Amino acid sequence: MRLAIMNDSVSILLPPRIEPELLERCPTLATGVLRCRVEPAASLDAFAEELAAAVADVASEPLDSIADHPRIAATRELYRRCGKDPSRYRPAAEQLRRRAVRGAGPFPVHPLVDMANWLSMRTGFSICSVDAAALRGRIRWSIGRPGEPYEAIGRGPLNIAGLPVLRDDLGPFASPTSDSVRARVRNETRDALIILCAPSGPDGLAGALEMARVALTTVLAAKDIELHIVYPAGGG
């Protein structure tokens, strides 16, 4: 573990820690992390072709089978163990697939977000993509508490009580359901943080992170790439 400093002003401690309260409910929980430096987005369609191909590939799935995808099912079970109904607060990977099947996207938003959506549809992991410049201190996975503030992107206040959440020293900033407005990726984002939620363990995380690394390097010319995988047997 080390204190990673980028942009000469922002410091966060990686890799994320998985808090005991969450491991008690899901002892197999693992997480994958990619952090990198990117240039501010100059074109919103930089990853549009790859995203469209992923949407086309999953669009023919039966709607009622999406929740049975092994990694989506594992995330739904994590929600239940934390006290959240996954049919009311769907994991992002499930949301993306349902939108694709219904012909409602996802559509290009920002190259970093589009890459995370593409990766999620290709792998089944629910993925948080945030601007690390908005974060402070140690990053950790925990469980949302009643009354905590959380303004979710595109949906307003989100009841995160009972959701697995990512938090820093300022409070919760993301979950496998939705990222927060505070940490959202912006056009001027240079310090990108991608975090994968893997409730059933680390299997597949290394391959998913390599897919992300290649995509970010070839499409967005990412630099200073830093990768981490955290799982119970390996500490955290």
C-alpha positions in Angstrom: 0.0 0.0 0.0 1.2 3.5 -0.7 0.0 7.1 -0.8 -0.5 7.8 -4.5 -0.1 11.5 -5.4 -1.1 12.8 -8.8 -1.6 16.2 -10.3 0.6 17.6 -7.5 -2.4 18.4 -5.3 -4.6 15.4 -4.8 -3.7 12.4 -2.6 -5.7 9.3 -2.0 -4.6 6.0 -0.4 -4.9 2.9 -2.6 -5.7 0.1 -2.7 -9.2 0.3 -1.2 -9.8 -1.3 2.2 -12.8 -3.6 2.6 -14.4 -2.9 5.9 -15.1 -5.8 8.3 -18.9 -5.0 8.4 -19.0 -5.7 4.7 -16.8 -8.8 4.8 -18.9 -10.3 7.5 -21.8 -10.3 5.1 -19.8 -11.3 2.0 -16.5 -13.0 2.9 -15.6 -13.5 -0.7 -15.9 -9.9 -1.7 -13.1 -8.6 -3.9 -12.4 -5.4 -5.8 -10.3 -4.4 -8.8 -8.9 -0.9 -9.3 -7.4 1.0 -12.1 -6.1 4.5 -11.7 -4.6 6.5 -14.6 -3.9 9.9 -16.0 -5.9 11.0 -19.1 -6.2 14.1 -21.2 -9.4 16.1 -20.8 -12.0 14.6 -23.1 -11.9 16.3 -26.5 -14.4 14.1 -28.2 -17.5 12.4 -26.8 -17.5 9.7 -29.4 -13.9 8.4 -28.8 -15.3 5.1 -27.4 -18.7 5.2 -29.2 -17.9 2.3 -31.7 -16.8 -0.1 -28.9 -19.8 0.8 -26.8 -22.2 0.3 -29.6 -20.7 -3.1 -30.4 -21.2 -4.2 -26.7 -24.8 -3.0 -26.7 -25.5 -4.9 -29.9 -24.0 -8.1 -28.5 -26.2 -8.1 -25.4 -29.4 -6.7 -27.0 -30.7 -10.1 -27.9 -30.6 -11.4 -24.3 -34.0 -12.3 -22.8 -34.9 -9.6 -20.3 -35.8 -12.0 -17.6 -32.5 -13.8 -17.8 -30.3 -10.8 -17.1 -30.4 -11.2 -13.3 -29.1 -14.8 -13.7 -25.8 -13.7 -15.1 -23.3 -15.1 -12.6 -21.6 -11.8 -11.7 -24.9 -9.9 -11.6 -26.5 -12.6 -9.5 -23.6 -12.4 -7.1 -24.0 -8.6 -6.8 -27.7 -9.0 -6.2 -27.0 -11.4 -3.4 -24.5 -9.0 -1.9 -27.3 -6.4 -1.8 -29.6 -8.8 0.0 -27.0 -9.6 2.6 -26.5 -5.9 3.2 -30.3 -5.3 3.5 -31.2 -3.9 0.1 -33.7 -5.1 -2.4 -31.8 -5.6 -5.7 -35.0 -5.3 -7.7 -35.5 -1.8 -6.5 -31.8 -0.8 -6.5 -30.4 -2.7 -9.4 -26.7 -3.1 -9.8 -25.3 -1.0 -12.6 -24.3 -4.1 -14.7 -27.9 -5.2 -14.7 -29.2 -1.7 -15.5 -26.9 -1.4 -18.5 -28.0 -4.8 -19.9 -31.7 -4.0 -19.4 -31.3 -0.7 -21.2 -29.6 -2.5 -24.1 -32.3 -5.1 -24.4 -35.0 -2.4 -24.4 -33.1 -0.4 -27.1 -32.6 2.5 -24.7 -28.8 2.7 -24.7 -26.5 3.1 -23.0 -25.4 5.9 -25.3 -22.0 7.8 -25.4 -21.6 10.2 -22.4 -17.9 10.6 -21.8 -15.1 8.3 -23.0 -14.2 7.2 -19.5 -17.8 6.5 -18.6 -18.3 4.8 -21.9 -15.3 2.6 -21.4 -16.6 1.5 -17.9 -20.1 0.8 -19.4 -18.5 -1.2 -22.2 -16.4 -3.2 -19.7 -19.4 -3.8 -17.5 -21.4 -5.2 -20.3 -18.5 -7.4 -21.5 -17.8 -8.8 -18.0 -20.9 -8.5 -15.8 -19.0 -6.5 -13.1 -20.7 -3.4 -11.8 -18.2 -0.6 -12.1 -17.7 2.8 -10.6 -15.9 5.4 -12.7 -15.0 8.6 -10.8 -12.7 11.6 -10.8 -10.0 11.0 -8.2 -9.5 14.7 -7.9 -12.8 14.9 -6.0 -11.6 12.4 -3.4 -9.6 12.7 -0.2 -7.9 10.2 2.1 -8.3 6.4 2.3 -10.7 4.7 -0.1 -12.8 1.9 1.4 -15.8 -0.3 0.8 -18.4 -0.3 3.5 -22.2 -0.3 3.9 -24.3 2.9 3.6 -25.9 4.2 6.8 -29.4 5.8 7.2 -29.4 9.5 6.7 -26.1 9.7 4.8 -26.0 12.3 2.0 -25.7 11.0 -1.5 -26.7 12.8 -4.6 -26.6 10.2 -7.4 -25.9 11.1 -11.1 -29.2 11.5 -13.0 -31.4 10.3 -10.2 -31.1 12.8 -7.3 -30.9 11.8 -3.7 -30.3 8.0 -3.4 -31.1 6.0 -0.3 -27.8 4.3 0.2 -28.7 2.8 3.6 -28.0 -1.0 3.2 -26.1 -0.6 -0.1 -22.4 -1.5 -0.4 -20.7 1.8 -1.0 -17.3 3.3 -1.6 -16.3 6.1 0.7 -13.4 8.4 1.3 -12.6 10.8 4.2 -15.4 13.1 3.0 -18.1 10.4 2.9 -19.7 8.0 0.5 -19.1 8.8 -3.2 -20.1 5.7 -5.2 -21.9 2.4 -5.2 -22.5 -0.5 -7.6 -25.9 1.1 -8.3 -24.8 4.7 -9.1 -21.9 7.1 -8.7 -22.3 10.4 -6.9 -22.5 13.8 -8.4 -19.5 14.8 -6.1 -17.1 12.3 -7.7 -18.6 12.2 -11.2 -16.3 12.2 -14.3 -16.2 15.6 -16.0 -14.9 16.7 -19.3 -11.9 18.2 -17.5 -11.1 15.0 -15.6 -7.4 14.0 -15.7 -7.1 11.7 -12.7 -9.4 8.7 -13.4 -10.3 6.0 -10.9 -12.2 2.8 -12.1 -13.4 0.4 -9.4 -14.9 -3.0 -10.0 -17.1 -4.8 -7.5 -16.6 -8.6 -7.4 -18.7 -10.2 -4.7 -17.9 -13.8 -5.7 -14.1 -13.3 -5.5 -11.2 -12.2 -7.6 -11.8 -14.6 -10.5 -12.0 -12.5 -13.7 -10.7 -9.3 -12.2 -7.2 -9.5 -13.7 -8.6 -10.1 -17.2 -11.1 -7.3 -16.8 -8.5 -4.8 -15.6 -6.3 -5.8 -18.5 -9.2 -5.1 -20.9 -9.6 -1.7 -19.3 -5.8 -1.0 -19.5 -5.6 -1.8 -23.2 -8.8 0.2 -24.0 -7.7 3.2 -22.0 -4.2 3.1 -23.5 -5.2 2.6 -27.1 -8.3 4.8 -27.2 -7.6 7.5 -24.6 -3.8 7.4 -24.5 -3.9 6.9 -20.7 -0.6 7.2 -18.8 0.7 6.4 -15.3 -1.6 3.4 -15.0 -1.8 1.8 -11.6 -3.6 -1.5 -11.0 -4.8 -3.2 -7.8 -6.7 -6.3 -6.9 -7.9 -6.7 -3.3 -9.5 -9.8 -1.8 -9.8 -11.3 1.6 -7.0 -13.8 1.3 -4.7 -11.0 0.1 -5.6 -8.5 2.8 -7.1 -5.1 2.3 
